[in-house]
Amino acid sequence: SIDLKLYRDSDALLLSNAKLSSTDQTHWALTGIDALQERTGDYRLELAPVGSKIVDRQGFALLTGAAASWRAELDPPLARLQTILPRQTPVESVAIEFDRAVSGLDLADLGLTRDGATVALTDQQALASADGKFWTLSGLSSLTKAEGEYALTLRSTGSGIADQAGHLLARNSTTNWKLDLTSPTAEIDEVQADPLTRPIQTLSIVFSEPVDGLSLASFR
């Protein structure tokens, strides 16, 4: 119908397969629009009086339009855990961001490991959120002070984490970081022949871990 326009996120959708029906000419039903709502988005249906032929029984034209808006959440919520760079101090908190507000998140949905071994979360850790979308897991310092490779995983299976439409979290999310408390060491290859019969072209310097800042000024 040219009198009605349906939009999803500002994109106009064709109503060619939609149908209008009424039993009393006052109450009308628009059907056949379910196939147009197969994607998550913000929808808006507008009834535009300008250019329409809508008139009452006395011939008076419709002067004002009408509109209805709604949001369709058809995809499961997604979560992203804060990226943590290699560090030399314990991690106190980790931010957890969902793409929409959710409920049902608790400590049992999170798992922490160090070098592959489980590090149990306790009542010393806490989850907090002001809006259901941005969450913070705090109180981790005592659990992340030992050197090692850490992984924090938000588990979806059995979590009960869901958005306002009831869609359950469908995928896990993990963040990894390394706590390095050991200073690097360096070795220079020994000269195999001594004395040499010709000059050395190359010497190898090997560090115990990746380093930055090496320059010719480092040798003296």
N, C-alpha and C positions, 0 to 999 in steps of 0.2 A: 504494500500500500504506500502511495506517495505521501499520505498524511502522517505516516508513522516512520520513524527512523530509529534504528538500533545501532549502538556504538559499543565497541570493545576497546578500551584504552585509546579513545579518540578515533579509532578506525571504524568507518561505516561498514555495516554488514548488510548483505542483500536479504530482503524479506520475501523473495520470490516464491518460496515454498510455504510461507506462513498463510494462515487463514483467519478471517474475522467472522464472528457469528454473534447473533443476538436473538433473544426470544421476545424482547419488548422494545427494542430500539433505544433503550436507555442504558442497559447494562450489556456491555460487549465483552467478548472473550477473544484474545489473540492467541492462537495455538500454532504449533509447528515451529517453535523457535528453539526447542531443546537442542537440535542438532547444531545450532549456531553457538552454543555455549560449551563447547568441548575443550576449551582452553581456559586456564586461570587468567583472570583479568577483572577490570572494573567495567561494568556494563551500565548502559544508560539507554532507556527507551523514551523517545520524545514524540509528542503529538503536536504538530506544527499547524496553527490556524492559517498562516499566510499561504495563499494559493490553493487551499483546500476547498472542497465543495460541501462542507459539513454545515447543514442548516437545520433548524427545528421545523415543526409543522406549520409555523407561521411565516417561515422563510427567513428568519433571522440567522445570520451567519455566526459561526463560532469566532469569538474575538480573542480569547486567551487560550494558550496551549497548556499542556501538562507534561510532566516528566516523572520517571521513576528510575532510581539508581540502585544497584546492588553489586556486590563483589562475589565472584565465583572462585572458590579455592578447590581446584580439582587435582592438584599435584601434592604429593607428600611434602612436609616441611624438610628443609635442609639445614645442617649445622656446620659451622666452621670454628675450629679451635685456633686460638692465637698462635702465631708463629713465634718461636723462641730461638734466638741465635745461640751458638755456643757461648758459654759463660764461665765465670770463676766464682760466682756467688749463687746461693740457693735461690730457687724460684719460690716466691711467696704466693703468687696468685696467677691464675690463667683465665683469660676472657673467653667466653663461649658465646658465639653469635648465631642466632637462627635467622632465617629469611622472613620470619613472621613470629608473632607471639605464640608461645606454646605453654603447656602446663604438663605436670607429671614428672619433671626432672628432679631426681634426687641423687644422693651420693652412690647408691647402689648401681646406678647407670654408668658410673665412671670407673675405669681401671687404670692404675698406675704401675709401671714396671721400671726396674733399673737393671740394665744388662740382661733383660729377659726374665728376671725374677720378680714376682709380685710384691708390691709395696702396698700394704693394706691401708686404706683410708679409714680414719677414725672420727670420733665426735669432735676432734680438734679442728677438723676441716668443715667448711660451711659453703653453701650455695646461696646466692642472693640475686634478685632481679627486681627492678622497679617497674618493668613493662612487659615481662615475659619473653622479650626478644633478645635483649642483651643480659647475659648472666655472667657472674664472677665466681669462680671457685677459689677460695682463700684458705690461708692457714697451712700452706704446703712447705714452709721453710724447714720444719723439723724432719720432713720426709725426703727432702731433695738436697741435703747438705753433704751427702757422700758422693765421691767422684764416680762417674759412670755415664752410661747412655740411658736416657730416660724416654719413656713414651707414655703419654696420657691419652686414653681412648674413651670416647663416648660411644657406648653400645646402643644400637637400635633395637635388637631383638629382645622382646620381653620388657622393654623399658616403660611402656605406657605413655611415652612422650607424644603428645598430639596437639594439633592446632585447634582453633575454635570451631572448625568444621568437623573435627573428629578424625582427620587424616593423621595416621601414625608416622613417626619418623621411620624412614625406610633404609637409611644407610648409616654406617659407622663413620666417625670422624676422629682423626688422630693427629696429635702434634708431638714432635720429637725434639729433644735437645741434648746437648752434651755438657756435663759439668766437669771442667778440667782444672784440677788443682796441682798438677805436676808441671814444673818448668821444663822447657825443651832442652835437650842435649844435642851436641854436635860432634861429628867426627870428620877428620880429613883423611883421605886414603893414604896409607903408608906408601912410601917410595920403595918399590920392590928391589931395585938394584942400587947398591950403594958401595962404591961411588958409581955415578952414571957415566955412560960413554957418550951420551948426547942429551941436549936440553929436554926437559919435560914440557910437553905441549898443553896438557890438561891435567888438572887435579879435581877430584870430586869431593864435595862437601855434603855430607848426609846428616840431616836433622832427624830427631826422634818423632817429629810430627810437623805438619805444615807450619811455616813461619812467614812473616812479612818483615820488611825493613832491612833485609840484607843488602849491603852495598860494599864497594871497595874500601870505604872508610871503616868498615867493620874489621879489617885486617891491619894489624900493626905489629 
